Amino acid sequence: MSVAAGIEARSPRHSAGQRAASFAIPLLLVVLLVTAIAALTVGAAGIPLSRLPAALGLAGESTSMTARDQLVLWSIRIPRIAAAVMIGGLLAAAGAIMQGLFRNPLADPALVGVSSGGALAAASAIVFTDSRFGEALRFLQTELLPLAAFAGSLATTTILYGISSRSGRTSIAIFLLAGVAITAIANAGIGLLVFIADDRQLRDITFWMLGSMSGATWTKAAVLAPVLIAGLAGCAFIARGLDLLVLGEADAFHGGVDVERLKRISIVIVSAMTGVAVSISGVIGFVGIVVPHLLRLVIGPAHRLLLPASVLSGAILMVGADTLARTIVAPAEMPIGILTAAVGAPVFLFILLRQRGLAAL
Amino acid sequence: MTAVLEARQLGKRAGRATLLDGVGLTVAAGEVVAIIGPNGAGKSTLLRLLSGDLRPSAGEVRLKQRDIGSFAPRELAARRAMLSQHINVTFPFTVEEIVLMGAGERSLREAGPLVDAAMDEVGLSHFRERQLPTLSGGEQQRAHFARVLVQLACGEAEHGPGLLLLDEPTSSLDLRHQIDLVEAARRRAAAGTAVIAILHDLNLAIRFADRLVVLAGGRLAADGPRADVVTRERIRDIFEIDAVVHQVDGVPYVLPQSMRAAGQAELPPR
C-alpha cells in the first residue's frame, strides 16, 4: 500500500514545530542566563565579571569589596532580576494566551484594559486599606494587592469577552474599541482615587501608572513564583485547545474541544498572570504583543511551544529592558513602560499594517 | 441497516423567528444524503443541530441511539466530524499542522500515516509545509476537508462507522476538486460512514447523493430518492425558477432557466 510505503520513507516524522522545539527552548534558556549575568554586573554600583563569583558566594577569596557586592546583589539586584524574569514571562504568556483566545495577534492585556482594570483594583485596595473602614485589613496589604489586581483583571477580561464575542465569533474592531473604553473607565477610576488620595497614597498609586521594577523585593518575587508555575502548568493544559480555537469556536467544538471550559480557564489564567504582574510592577505594555509575534515568525504558532517560549523570551526582554531602564539615565531610573512602549508600539503598528495589507487582498 | 442519526420533530427558534419546525430525518450507516433548498431555508441551522453544536428548541437528535446532547465534546468528535463553510485561520499554521488537528491528542508520529493519506486524497501533499493563510480559498477548504477526514478516521477506528457532515463543501472548489470531494465522501459512505451535505448545485447534489432532502421555510418539503425529488414542478415551487429536467440513464439532470425566459411574469420579491 502506498500509504505504508510513505511511512517507511519519512519515518520518524517530526513537524516543523517539533524540530524548532528541540533547539528553541535550550537556546532561550542560554540567552536568559547570559542576559541575567550581564544584568547582575551593571547598575549604580558596578560589579565586574571578575568579582561576580565571590559576590555570589561561589568562590572563596574575599576582598574588601566582597561584602558591599554581596549586599548589593542579594538585597537589591537579584530580587529585582528575579521579579523582572517572572513579570516578563507572565506578561508575554498572558499576551500569547489572550491572542489565542481572541484569535488575533493584536490582543494584549495592557492594550485592552486588562492591566488597567487590575491597576484600578490595586489602587482601590491601597486607598481602602488606608482608610478607616479598611483598617483591619491593613496588615494584609502586601497579600491583598495581588488578589485585588487579579480580581480587577478577571472582571475586565470577562466583560471584554462578553462584549466582543457573539455567537462564536469575535469582532476584532469591537474588541479593540471595547478595550479602549474599558481602559478609559479604569483610568477615570484611578483618576478619582488620585483625587481623593492623600500624598502618601498618591505616591503608591502613581507607581502603577508608570510601571517599574524598582519596588521588587524577595517577598514580592515570592508572590510571583507560584503564579508563574501554576500558569505554566495551566498552559500545558490549554495549549491544544487554543490551537484548535484558531478554527473558530464552532469548529474547535466540532474538533472535540470543550470551548466554554477552555475560555473560562484561559480567562482565569490571563487574569491571574496579568493581575499579579501588575500588582508588583505596575502597567507595562506591549511585552505581550512583541514577544509572541516575533516567536510565531520563528517557531510557528503552535501553543505547546509558543507559550513556554513566550515565558522565556518575555523574561529575556524584561531583564534587558529593566537593565537598560536603570542604566541609561543613571543614577536616575527610566520608567520601564516607556522603553517597552518605544519598542512595542512600532511592532504593533507593523502588525496592523500587515493585517490591512492582507485585508486589502 | 442501523440508523446512525435520528432527528425527530426538530424545531429551532431564535427570538420570535422560527428557523426550523418539525423536521424529522433518519440516516443509516453508509447512506449519502444531500440537503438542498433556497437561502434562508434553515439548512445550516439543521446541520448545526445535527452536529450537536446547537441545541434544538423542540425535538431531539440521537446519534448512535444516544441523545446528542449527552456526549462530551471529545466523545462527540470521535463519532461525528463536520466541515464548516467559512473558516478563517489567522495564525500561520502549516497545512500539516491544520490537518493534524483532526487527530486530537495524537502526535504526528502516531497519526502520520492518516495525515499523509488525507493530504494525498485532497491533493495537498506538496503544500505540507506551506502556511495555511497563504493558500487560496479553495486550497484552504481542501486542507480543512483533509483535517475532517483525519478526525473521522481516528474516530471510526475506535467507535465504528461515524457521521460526516459537510456544509457547502464545494462552494470555493474548482470543478475537478468538486468531483474529487464528492468521490472522497462517497468512498467513506461505501465503508459505512453516514454522510450528510448541504449543496447548492442541484446537479452536483444529484451526483453526490442517493437521497435528497429538500428544506423550504424551515420545514421539510421533500425527502426521497433523487429521481423522485427532482422534478420540474418541485424546482419551480421551491426555488422559484423554471428548469428543464432531463433523465440521463435514470439520473435527473437539471438545466435552470429564469421565469422570464420561460415566458412568465417575474415573481414578486420575497
Boltz contact constraints between the chains, C-beta under 6 A:
constraints:
  - contact:
      token1: [A, 3]
      token2: [B, 113]
      max_distance: 6.0
  - contact:
      token1: [A, 3]
      token2: [B, 117]
      max_distance: 6.0
  - contact:
      token1: [A, 6]
      token2: [B, 116]
      max_distance: 6.0
  - contact:
      token1: [A, 7]
      token2: [B, 113]
      max_distance: 6.0
  - contact:
      token1: [A, 13]
      token2: [B, 108]
      max_distance: 6.0
  - contact:
      token1: [A, 13]
      token2: [B, 112]
      max_distance: 6.0
  - contact:
      token1: [A, 15]
      token2: [B, 108]
      max_distance: 6.0
  - contact:
      token1: [A, 103]
      token2: [B, 90]
      max_distance: 6.0
  - contact:
      token1: [A, 244]
      token2: [B, 101]
      max_distance: 6.0
  - contact:
      token1: [A, 246]
      token2: [B, 89]
      max_distance: 6.0
  - contact:
      token1: [A, 246]
      token2: [B, 91]
      max_distance: 6.0
  - contact:
      token1: [A, 247]
      token2: [B, 87]
      max_distance: 6.0
  - contact:
      token1: [A, 250]
      token2: [B, 53]
      max_distance: 6.0
  - contact:
      token1: [A, 251]
      token2: [B, 84]
      max_distance: 6.0
  - contact:
      token1: [A, 251]
      token2: [B, 87]
      max_distance: 6.0
  - contact:
      token1: [A, 253]
      token2: [B, 53]
      max_distance: 6.0
  - contact:
      token1: [A, 253]
      token2: [B, 73]
      max_distance: 6.0
  - contact:
      token1: [A, 254]
      token2: [B, 82]
      max_distance: 6.0
  - contact:
      token1: [A, 255]
      token2: [B, 77]
      max_distance: 6.0
  - contact:
      token1: [A, 256]
      token2: [B, 73]
      max_distance: 6.0
  - contact:
      token1: [A, 256]
      token2: [B, 74]
      max_distance: 6.0
  - contact:
      token1: [A, 256]
      token2: [B, 77]
      max_distance: 6.0
  - contact:
      token1: [A, 256]
      token2: [B, 104]
      max_distance: 6.0
  - contact:
      token1: [A, 257]
      token2: [B, 73]
      max_distance: 6.0
  - contact:
      token1: [A, 258]
      token2: [B, 73]
      max_distance: 6.0
  - contact:
      token1: [A, 301]
      token2: [B, 91]
      max_distance: 6.0
  - contact:
      token1: [A, 301]
      token2: [B, 92]
      max_distance: 6.0
  - contact:
      token1: [A, 301]
      token2: [B, 93]
      max_distance: 6.0
